[in-house]
Amino acid sequence: MALAMVEADVDDVPIPFIGHTIRVSGYLRDELLQVVTGAGFEVVKEDSFSYAPAAIDVPPEEQIFLYCRRA
């Protein structure tokens, strides 16, 4: 399984996205790892990248990528 998300401690928060408002939820890295391993997956590889949107009023986002397999 491959999983990608922005690291964020949010639940059902509205954000603007490509001209629409969407609702998002997220986890901080340690919590995400607990959820994934608790669901029976082994994290084979973990990557992260900082992404800075072009808009100056939006802070950079930490993008998390997990590559997993059934434990």
VMD Tcl script that draws the C-alpha trace (Angstrom):
set ca {
  {0.00 0.00 0.00}
  {1.20 3.51 -0.72}
  {-0.14 6.32 1.42}
  {0.47 10.04 0.98}
  {-0.84 12.93 3.02}
  {-0.01 16.35 4.39}
  {1.09 16.12 8.01}
  {-1.57 17.93 10.04}
  {-3.43 17.49 13.30}
  {-6.90 18.27 11.91}
  {-10.30 16.60 11.73}
  {-12.99 17.59 9.22}
  {-11.57 21.07 8.55}
  {-12.78 23.05 5.51}
  {-10.02 24.28 3.16}
  {-10.04 25.86 -0.31}
  {-8.85 23.49 -3.05}
  {-8.86 24.24 -6.78}
  {-11.74 26.69 -6.52}
  {-13.85 24.57 -4.16}
  {-14.09 24.04 -0.43}
  {-13.28 20.52 0.70}
  {-13.14 18.99 4.18}
  {-9.92 17.31 5.29}
  {-8.62 15.24 8.18}
  {-5.02 14.38 8.95}
  {-2.53 13.02 11.43}
  {0.84 14.03 12.79}
  {3.60 11.64 11.68}
  {3.83 9.57 14.89}
  {0.05 9.16 15.11}
  {-0.15 8.18 11.44}
  {2.50 5.49 11.95}
  {0.51 4.13 14.93}
  {-2.71 4.02 12.88}
  {-1.03 2.24 9.95}
  {0.78 -0.34 12.08}
  {-2.33 -0.78 14.24}
  {-4.24 -1.67 11.07}
  {-1.81 -4.53 10.42}
  {0.69 -2.91 8.06}
  {4.46 -2.79 8.22}
  {6.03 0.46 7.03}
  {8.69 -0.58 4.50}
  {9.82 2.93 3.57}
  {9.00 6.45 4.72}
  {9.71 9.68 2.84}
  {8.75 13.27 3.45}
  {9.13 16.50 1.55}
  {8.44 20.11 2.41}
  {6.23 21.84 -0.15}
  {5.82 25.60 -0.22}
  {2.73 26.71 -2.19}
  {3.13 29.67 -4.54}
  {0.78 31.78 -2.41}
  {2.69 33.79 0.17}
  {-0.14 33.65 2.72}
  {-0.01 29.84 2.95}
  {2.65 28.16 5.13}
  {4.77 25.28 3.77}
  {3.31 21.78 4.11}
  {5.14 18.61 5.13}
  {4.12 15.85 2.73}
  {4.42 12.30 4.14}
  {4.73 9.20 1.95}
  {4.50 5.72 3.46}
  {5.15 2.52 1.55}
  {3.63 -0.40 3.43}
  {2.81 -4.09 3.24}
  {0.60 -6.40 5.27}
  {2.43 -7.49 8.38}
}
mol new
graphics top color blue
foreach p $ca { graphics top sphere $p radius 0.5 }
foreach p [lrange $ca 0 end-1] q [lrange $ca 1 end] { graphics top cylinder $p $q radius 0.2 }
display resetview
